[in-house]
């Protein structure tokens, strides 16, 4: 009996081992289904041939641990790439598909390469060496029948092993690859040239590579097709029912009017989405622009779920991807999905998944007992609704790692919400039209951009205005249930604030004096405002260090209590790990400890209460801080909330007054969205003050020696950016009070127009690398800035320290699956810090106890009060003992 040709030594489906042909056919079927059959022929071919190289006797000996030949002859991906290229040619596919398929197979265990040098040099040079030819000879001598059967199956009879062998040996196949990746100047050998590549090669390679990666990994790990395809989703009905229960519950006529406007906007957008989907000529990108406070989140979700239901059914079903700018703000949106009054969505179920780098991303499919499978399903977005971050979405489209590539098939035919896309780093703005082109044209996705401003990200795109389409569609109806309004009308009807510019806001204009506001002076003004008005004040800083210094200055103000001390006491007294605690219950205990009553109207102490919020707090603590701020911001008592930009999007808080350190106008408007959000202080009852904070250590802000934090953050990528902001602000009408719509509508559009004209805005390199299919270069692109970050788990209470210690013990003497599961379970204790911060904290160990430079194990640190770092709930979170460069220039 002949020795069976196998793919893997063990078979996760029960038989032992896994036969090669069974694996190839299963992967091909999965790849076609994951691609929603939009590219059935190439995906089937790629799936059937991705492991063709395992036919070689060399690989068969290797997998049985009987091989002692050269490594190059046991490799299977390169010969698979040559066979795939041939097979796609034989079926008459376009050169784009031929080369994309070959690249997907060549790198199905790696990442997308720089295509021209990889194909034009590495593959063509490999052809010159004897290893590939020896593989072909051995197949011909010992496995020709199976090789022929696989190729005929993959080409629907158009190709054969004998024909491939002939074309391989006479150089026809390699010449075809060379012609698509090189140019040959006169009297010179061919040179790799990205100009020779087929257009949109990166797009197609990304799609084929992602589908193959998920199909291959899922089958090799034993995941069933049901786990990949059969998942739940959320419908719009529960949200409609919930909003219906809110009607008539307003506390004032003004709030009732606001609620009516919110529902008008939601119904208008739902009608607009129906029109958008039904129009075959409509663009794939739609925009939803509403002022903050008019319920964009519920409106956007309603629109996206309407689109998902109105589009033709697919198998697997379409995924709704809701992407937010920052990890630090995702929890509040998550709470709305998990609210028992609405969907009560379970983030571990198949209908709803939460995925960001600090989350425990799991989806329990049909094999819930296997932890690896659960995590794989979650991180591959095998779910009806996925709540995630821009980092996870866009870094999966631009130079993805192998693990991120498995989520790409979820984008096929998806509906994607981009919540506040202007928060993307401006370095990425120039590339966004090209990235959205991949998403909409290659993956067939529908995109809804949801924002209070109008960033120029989509100006290269034709877009559908959902409000305007809804207005037209509703007015055409015989009996529209709700009134419709123009975008400008919504802005003017929802004027919540007035703006005021401190003189320092104009300090960046060349004709104005350079004078900034010292942090000590800022603290005096903020404290005085909170005390005199008996109200809440939000101060948004541009860096972690700035928020820390302002916090310290405010703590020196008379009758001021930082509630972080009470939070630390509560956590220590409970002695339980935060993984076992309810953040809302902890917040109630903190209020009780501080002498605050259970309701907003309960008289309390005469203290001014203070809190600090940024990305250096643990996720659990951030949830507690939001609960506390939500209670105190409208409690009619002095309260100050010092924050970074982490508070500006997706955080449903409302303050009477907002101080914003100078920033791009869209960021200023986002900060204003936390002011008088639901007209708690009446129409136009909130005030937003724009100023420029001096450097944290500046001693002479009237004659500054150091640049302000705003300059460190906003001038690095766009020189003279703050001058543009100051100039736009100086043109506004009004000597003291500036109307809301003048800033949020008129000035922002003027600012974006000028920004679009600035040739220095945006990094054209990302677009150029996509066009050239330079995957290796794209792999180095990141949304999180130039500084690298590391994660550490932070213990505050004895209970925290116990669970951290127990997790660390699981890694000794060697790490087990339980060790990695324990580390994942610490997600609510994790904080990201710049590498520069951790480098100075030499006493902080890694959780797995490996040395810092070790690439093995888990790159996660363990902080339990070692010297070098300090975690201060009454300060700026996790910082250096002596704050250094990592904090001075770190935002959020």
N, C-alpha and C positions, 0 to 999 in steps of 0.2 A: 504494500500500500504506500503510495507516494507521501512524502512529508507535506503536511498542509502548509500553505503560505499564509502567514498570520500578520496581523497589524499590531496587536498588543499582546503581551504574554498572558494577561488575564482578561477575562470577559466580565464586565460589570453586570451583564444581563444574565449571567448564570453559567454559560458554557466556558470552558477553559481550553485553549486560549480564544481570542477574538480573531476570527478569520478576516483576512484582508478584504476580500470581495464583499463580505457582509458590511464591513465598516464603510467602504467606499460608497456602496449603494445607499446606506442609511444617511451618510453625510450629504450626499447629493440630494436626496429627498428633503432633508432639513434645510439645506441652503436654498432650494427652490421655494419652499414654503416661507422661509424667513424673508425672502425677497418679494413675497406676495406675487410671484410668478410674472413680475414685470420684466424680468430678464431670465426666463426659465431656461433657455438653451445654454447660454454661457454659464449660468450658475450650476446647472446639472453637469456640464462638462467639467467644470472646475472641481466640483465635489467628487466626481468619479475618478479624477486623475490627481488629486492633491497628494495622495500617498502612493502614487504609481511607483516611485523609486523603491518602495519596500518590496517590490517583486524581485529585486536583485538578490542573487544567492548571498552576496556579501552582507546585505542587511539582515537576511534571514538567519545567517550565522551569528551576527552581532546580537540580535534580539534574543537568541537562545544562549548567549554568552559563550559562543564557540568560535568567535572571530579573532584572528590575530594579524589581519592585514592592515594596510594604510587607512587612516581615518577617512580620507577623501573618498574612498570607494564604498564606505558604508553610509555616507550622507545620502538622503533621499530627495531633498527638496529641489536641487538644481536639475536633475534629470527629469523630475516631474514638471518643472517649468518649461523645459524644451518640448516635452510631449504635449503639454497643455497648449502651448503656442501653435504647434502643428495641428492639433485637433480642432482648435477654433478656426484656423485657416481653412481646413478642409471643409468646414461647414459654411464657409462664405461669410463669416462675421467680419465686421469692420476692423481695420488695424487698431483702433482704440480698444476694442474688446479683446483682441488678440494679445496686445501688450499688457493690458490691465489684468487679464486672467493669468498670464505668465508670472507677473509680479506678485499677484495674490498667492499663487502656489509656492513661488520661490521663498516668500517671507511669511508663510502661514504659521511659523513658530517664532516669528520676530516682529519687527515693525516695518512700516513702509520705508524703503530706502530713498536716497537721491537717485531718481530713475535713470537719468542719462549715464552717469558713471557706473552705476550698478549693472545695467544691461550692456552698455557699450564697452565696458572694460572688464568687470568681474565675470559676467557670464560668457562673454566672448573669449576671454583669456582662459576660463575654465575649459572651454571647448578645445583649446590647444593642448591641454594636458591629457595624459593617458587615462586618468581616473574615470572620466565619463565614458570614454571609448571602451575601457575594460568592463564597465557596468553593462553597456550595450551588448558586448560580446558574450558575457555570462548569461544575460537574459536570453539572448538568441540561442545559446547552447542548452540552457536548462529550464527556462520558463517561458518560451516563446508562445505556447498555446494560451496561457493565462493572460499574457501581455496583449496578445491579439484580441482575446475576448473582451478585455477591459476597454481597449481603444475603440473597437467596433461599437461597443455599448455607448461609449462617451460621444461618438461621432454619428450615431444613428446609421452606422454602416458606411460612412463616407471615408473612413480611414482604416488603416490596418497596421499591425506591427511591422510587417515586411516593408510597407511603403515608408513608414516613419524611419526605419533603420536605413533605408536607401537615402532618404532626404537628409538624415542626420550625417551619414558618412560622407556624402558628396558636398556637404556644407550649405545646402539650400536653407535649412532651418536657421542656422546661425547667421547666414547672410540676411535673412528676413528680420531677425532681431537687430542686427547691426544697422540695417537701413532705417529702422524706426528710432534709432537712438544716437546716431553719429552723422557727421558730415566729413567729406573727404576733400580737403583743399587740393588743388593741382600739385601733382608730384609729391604728395604727403600721405601718410597712412591715415585712416579714419580716426576722428577724435570725437569723444562724447560731446553731444551738443543738445541742450534742452530745446533748442529751436526745432530740432528734427522730430521731437516727440509729438504724438497726436494731441490735438487740443483737448483740454479737460481730462487729461490722463489721471491727475490726482483724484478727481471726483470719482471716476469710475473704479479706479484701483481701491479707493477707500471703501466703496460700497461692496465690491466683490470680496475684498480682504476681510471686512467686518462680518459678512454673512458666513464666509468659510470658517473664520476663527470661532464664531459661536457654534456653528454646526459641528465642527470637529471636536471642540472642547466638551460640548454637552454630551455628545455620543460616547466619547472616550471615557467620560466620568460616570456614565450609566444613567444620565437623566432621561426620563421618558419623553416622548413627544407631547404627552398631555401636560407635563410640567412646563414645556416651552410655549405651548400654544393656548392652553385652556386656562385663562385667568379672567377674573372678574373686572368690573369697572364701576363707576359711579354715574348716576343719572341726574338730570337737572331737577326732577320732581321734588325731592326732599328740600332742596334750596328754595324752590317756589313756595312750598308749604310753609317753610320757616319764615320767609319774608312776609307771607300773608298774615302770620300770627303777630308780626310786629306792627301792622297797620293799626292806627288808633292808640298806640301806647306812648306817644310823645308827651314830654313833660311841659312843653310850651308850644305856642302857635308857631314860633320860629322853627323849632325842631320839627314840627309837623310839616311845615313847608319844605324843610330840607329833606325829610323822608319822602315826600311826594316827588321832589326833584330826583332823588336817588332812584326811585322806582320808575319814573319817566325815562331816565337814562338807561336803566337796565332793559326795559322793554323795547326801547328804541334800538339798542344794540342787538338784542335778540332778533328783531325784525331786519336789521342791517345784515346780520350774519346769514339769515335765510336767503336774502337777496344775493349776498356775496357767493354763497355756495351754489345757488341755482343759476348764476350767470356764467356760462361757459367761457366768456371772454374776460372774466374778472382776473386780476392779478392774484398771486398766491400769498402776498403779504398784505395784511390789513392793519389799520391803525385805530387805536381807541385813545382819544385825548380828552381827559376830564380833569377838572381841578381836584386837588386833594380834599378829602372829606365827603366826596359824592359817591363813595362806595365802589371804587374801581375794582377792588378784589372780587366782590360778589358779581359785579357786572361782567368782568372779564371771564370769570369761571362760567357764568351763565352762557356767555357767547361761545366759549370754547366747547362746552358740552353740547350746545345746540349744533355747532359745526360737526362735531364728532358723530352725532346722531343722524345728521342730514346727509353726510357723505355716504357713498355706497359701502355696504358691508364688506369686510375682508376677513381672511383667515391667515394668520392670527389677526385679531381685531386691532383697530387703531389705538395707539397710546396717546394720551394727553400728557404732555410734558409742560409743567409749570416751573419756569426758571426765574430765580431771584438773584440779585447782585451779591449778597453777602451771606455767609454761614450764620453770622450773628443775628440775623433777622428772620431766619426761616421758621423758627419755632412758633411765632405768632400765626403765620399762615397755616402751619401744620395744625395748630389748635382748632382752626375753623373747620378743617376737614374732619378732625377727630371729634368735634362737638357732637354730643349725643342728641342735641336738639336738631341737628341737620343730618349729616351722614353717619356719624359715629364710626368713621372709617378706622379700621385696624391696620396700622402701618406694617404689621407682619403678615397680613393677608395678601391675596393676589390682586385685589382691586386697587390698592393704594400703597405706594412705596415712597419712603423718604430717603434721599441719597445725597449726602455731602460728606466731606472727609472726616468730620468728627462724629458722624452718626453711626449707629449700629444698623447697617442696611441688610435686612433679611426679608425674604419672601418665602413663606411656607407653601410649597407646591405639593405634589402628590408623594414626595419622599421626605417628609418633614423630619424624619429621624436622622437624616444625614446633614450635619451642620455645614459641611463644605458646599453641598448642593443648595442649601437655604441661602447662604451668602452669595453664591454664584448667581442664583436667580434674581436676588435683589439688586446686585451691582450690574446685572445685565438688563435691568429695567423690564423684566418680564411681568408687567403689571398694567392695569388699565389706566391708572393715573400715577404719574411720577412727580413728586415735588423735589426740586433739586436747585443747584446753583449754576451761575454762568460758567464757573470754572469747570464743573463736570460736563456741561453741555458743549461749550465751545472748545475746550481742550480735548474733547473726544472727536471733534471734527477737524481740528488742526493738530497734526502730529500726535495721534493717540499712542499710548502704550498698548501692549497686548491686552491687558486687563480692561482698559477703557474701550478697546475696540469691540468687545462683546456687547456693548450697549447700542452700537450703531444700527443693527437691524430694527431696534425699537423705533427708530426714526422714520422707517418706511411708512409713508402715508399718514404720518402723525399730525396732530394738532399741537402747536407749540405756542405757549404764552411767554413773552418776554416782558417781565414786570420791571419797569424803569430801566430800559436799555441804555439810557444816557449815562448810567452809572458805570458802564464798561470803561476800562482805561482808555483815555483818548488816543493812546498809541495804537489801539485796535480799531478805531473808528474807520480809518481808510480801508481796512480789510473787510469790514462787515458786509458791504454789498456782495463781495465775492463769496464770503462764507454763507450768506443767506442764499446765494445762488446754488451752492452745493445742497443746502437743506431743502430748498423748494424744487429745484429742477432735477437733481440726481435722486433725491429721496422722495420727491412728490409730497412734501409736507406743506401744511398750511400754517402760517405764522401770524399771530396777533401781537402787535407791539402796543403795550399799555403804559401810558405815561401822562404826567401832568404838564410836561413841557413838550417841545417839538424838535428833538435833536435831528441834525442833518444826516444821521446814519443811513436813512432810507431814500435820500434824494436821488440816488442813481437808480432807484427802483420805482416802477409804477406801483402805487399802493391803493387799497380800497379804504375809504374813510367810512368806518362802520356807523358813526353817528349820522353822517349825511345820507348814506344809503338807507338807514333806518327811517330817517325823516321822510325821504321820498317814498319809501315803501308804505309807511304808515299813513301818509297823507293820501296815497292812492287807494287805501282801504275804505270801504263804505262807512264802517263804524269803528274807528280806532279807539282802543280802550284807554290809552294814555296820551297826554300831550307830547308833542315833540318840540325840540329846541335846537338851535344852532350851537356849535361849540362855543362861540364867543358869548352867546346868551347864557350858557351854563356857567362860564367864568364870571360873568357880571352878576348873575343871580346868587352866586355862592361866594361873595366877597367876605372873607372872614377876618382879614387883617389889614392894617396899614403898615407901610415900611418907613423906616427912618434911617438915614445914613449918618453915622458919626463922621466927623471930619477925617478920621484916620482911614475911612473907607476910600477916600479920594487920594490917599497918600502915594499911590502908585502912578498917578498921572504926572507927567514931567513939569506941569505948571502949578503943582500943588506942593506945599511943604511936606517933607518926609517926617511924619510924626505918628507913632504907634501908641497903643494902649498897653501899659505894663500890666502884668497879671495881678499885681497887688491892687492897682487902681480898678481893674476889671472886677475883682472880688468886691471892692467897696461899692461899686455901682450896682452889681447884681444883688448884693445883700440888701442894699438900701431899697431897691425896687421891690424885692420880695417882702421886706418888713413894712414899708410904707403902704403898699397896696394890699398887704395880707394875702398874697397870691403866689402862684407857681411861676417859676422861671426856668427855662431850658437854656443852657449855654453850650453851643457846639464848637468844639476845638478842632484843629486840623491835625494834631498828632497826639500820640499817647503821652508824650512828655508834657505837652502843653496842658492836657487834661489833668495830669498829676499835679503840676505846679498850681494850677488854678484851684484844684481841690484843696491843696495844703493851705493856700491863702484864705479860702473860704472857711476852713476849719478854725482859723484864727479870729474870725468875726465873732462878736459877742452873741451869746445865747444861740449858738449854732451847734446842732448835734448831727453827726454823720451816722446814719442808720446802719452803715456797714459794720460798726462795732456791735450793734445789737444782733445783726445777722450772724456774725462770727460766734457770739455767745450762744445763740440758739442752736447753731450747728454743733458746737462743742458739747453743750448740755445734752442734746439728743443722743450723741455718741453713736448714732447709726450712720452707715454710709449713705450718701445722698442718693445712691441707686435705689434705696428703699424709702425715700421720702417724697412727699407731695409738695411741689414748690409753692402752691397756693396756701397750703396749711402752714408752711414755714413762714410765708409772708404775714399771715395773720398773727403768728406768734411774735414776729418782730414788731409789728404794730402794737401789740399788747404790752410788750416789754418797754416800748418807748412811750407808753401812756396814751396812745392813740385809740380812739373809740372804734367800734366795729363798723360804723357807717360814716359817710362823709360829713354828716350834719352834727355828729357828736362832738361837743366841746373837748378840746385837748389842751396841751400845754402851750406856753407862750414861746416855745422854741421855734427856731428856723431849722427845718429838717433838710438834710443834704444827702445826695446819693451820687455815685459816679458809675458810668457805664461805657464800656468799650469792649473790644474783642479779646482783651487779656483776662477776662473773667471766664470761669468754667461755664459750660452751657447751662448746667443746673442753676448756678448763681445768677446768670443773666435772666433766666425765667423768673426767679424770685424778685430781682430788681425791677423787672417790667411790671409784675403784680403790684409791688410797692408804689412804683411811680404812677401806675394807672389809678390807684386809690388816692394818692396825695395830690396829683396834679390838678384835680378839680374839687379839692376838699376845703377851699376857702381858708387856707392857712399858709403861712410862709413856707415855701418848699423850693429848693434849687436842685436841678438835675444837670450835672456836668457830663457831657458825652462827647464822643467823636462822631464821625460820619456814619458810624454803625447804626445810629438812631434814625437816619434820614429816609429810609425806604422800608415799607412793610411793617413798621412798628406803630400800632394804633394807640398813640398817646396824645393828649391835648393839654397844652400849657397856655397860660394867659400871655406870657411874654417869652420871646425867643431872641437871644443874642447869638449872632452867627459870625465867627471869624471869617474874613473875606475869602471867597471861593468862587468857582465858576457859577454863573447865575442859575444854572439848572440845579446845582447843589443848594444854593440859597433858597430857591423856591421849594425844594424838598424839605429843608429845615422848617420853612414856614408852614409846611403841611402838618407839623406837630403843634401848631398854634391855633387855638380857638376852633378846633377841628369840627366840632358839631354845634358851633355857635353857643357854647356854654357861657360866654360873656357877651352875647348879643351880636347883632350884625356889625361887622368890622370892629369887633370888640377886642381883638388881639393886636399886639404890636410886635414887629420884627425889627430889631436893630442890627445893622451891619457895621462892623468895625474891623480893625486890623490889630490883632494881638501882637505884642512885641515878642522877641525871642525870650524863652523862659528865664535866661540868666541876664537879660538886658538890664543895665542899670540906668541908662539915659534914653528912654524911649522917645523923648523930644528931639534927641540928636543921636539916633541909633548907630551903634557900631556893628551890630550883628543883624543879619537878615531875619525877618519874621518867619514863623513856622509855615505860613501860607506860601512863601517863596520856595521853601524846600520841597513842598508837595506839588505845587502847580507850575513852577517855572522850569522844572527839569526837562520835561518833554516838549513844552511850548514856551519858548522865550517870549517875554513881554506879555504873557497871558494875563497877569494881574493888571497891567496897564489897560488892556482891552476891557476888563471887567470894570475898572474904575471909570474909564471913559464912558462906557454905556450907562453906568449909574448916574454920572454927572449930567447926562442929557435928559433925565427924567423930570417931568413937571412936578412942581411942589417944593417949597423951601424946607418944609419940615416933615409933613405927612405925605406919603406917596400912596395912591390907591393900589389895592391888591392887583387888579387886572393890568395896571400899567407895568407892573414888574412881571407877573406870572404869564402874561400874554404878550404885550407889546415889546417890553425890553428883552425878554428871553428870545423872541424871534429875531430881534435885531442883533442880539449877541451871537446867536447861532449862524446868522447870515455872515457876520464878520468872521466867525471862526471858520466857516466853510471856505472863505476866501483866503485864509491863511495857509500858505503852502507848507508851513512847518508842522501843521496838525496831522497826526496819524503817521504810522510807519508803513510806507509803501512796500517794505521788504516782505511782509507776510503775504501780501497779494502776489508779489513776484515769485516767492517760493512755492505758492500753490500753483501758479501757472507753469512753473518749471518742474513740478512734481518732485520737489526737494524734501522728501519725508524726513530725512535725518536732520535737516536744518529746522524744519517745523517742530520736530520733537522737543527742541529747546525753547520753544515759545511758551510763555506763561502769562496768565492774567494777573498774577499776584505781585508783579513788580520785579525789580532787579534783585532784591534780597531774597535769599533762600530761608525757608522756615523749617523748624523742627517742632515736634509735638512732645508735650510732657503731661503726665497725669499728676494732678495736684491734690494732695490730701490736706484737709482742714481739721476734721474731727478724728477721734480715735477709730471710729468705724471706717472712715475713708482709708486711714493708714492700714487697717487690718485687711481690707479687700485688695489694696494695692500690694501689700506684703504677700498675701496668698497668691495673687497673680504672678508676682515675681518668682515665688517658690516653684510654680509649675514649670518654669524654664530650666530648673536644675534637676539632675545634672545635665539633661538634654531636653530641648523643647519638645512638647507633645502637642497634639491637637487641642487638648484641654488648655494649654498655655495660651495659645492664640485666641481661643474662645474667651478665656478670662480677660485678656487684653482688650478684646472687642467690647466686652461688657463694661469697660471703664469709660465709655464714650462721653458720659455726662461729666467726667472729671478732666477731660483733655483740654489743653490750651496750646495754641500755636504761638511760637515766639521766633524772632529772627535768629539765625545761626549765631550771629555776633553776640547775642545775649547769652546763649547757652555756652559759647566758647569761653566766656569769662567765668562761668559758674562751674569750675572744674570738679567740685565736690558732689555735683548732682549726677547720680549713676544712671545708666540705662536700665530699663526694666528687666531685660534679659541678662544683665550683668556682663555682657560682652564689652570689649573696649570700644571707645568712641569711634575709632576708625574702621571697625569691623563691618564689612558689608553683609555678613550673615546675620540671621536673627531678625529682631524687630527693632526698627529705628524709633524707639519710644523711650523717653526719659521719665524718671520718677522723682518728683519733688515732694519731700515731706519735711520742709523747714531746714534744709541744708544751707550753709553759707554760700553767698554768691547771688542768690535770688531771694525775693520776698514776695509773698502773696498777701496782699492787703485788701480786704473787703471794704475798708474805709479809705482806700486810696485808688490806685489805677490798676488793680489786679496784679498779675504776675509781671514783675519788673526786676531789674538788677538792683542790688542793694545800693549801689551808687549808679544812678541811671546814666547809661552811656549812649553811644551813637545809635544802637538798635532801637532805643525808645524815642530819641529826639526826632528821627526821621520816619518813624513808623506811624502810619495812619490807622484808623479804625480802632 
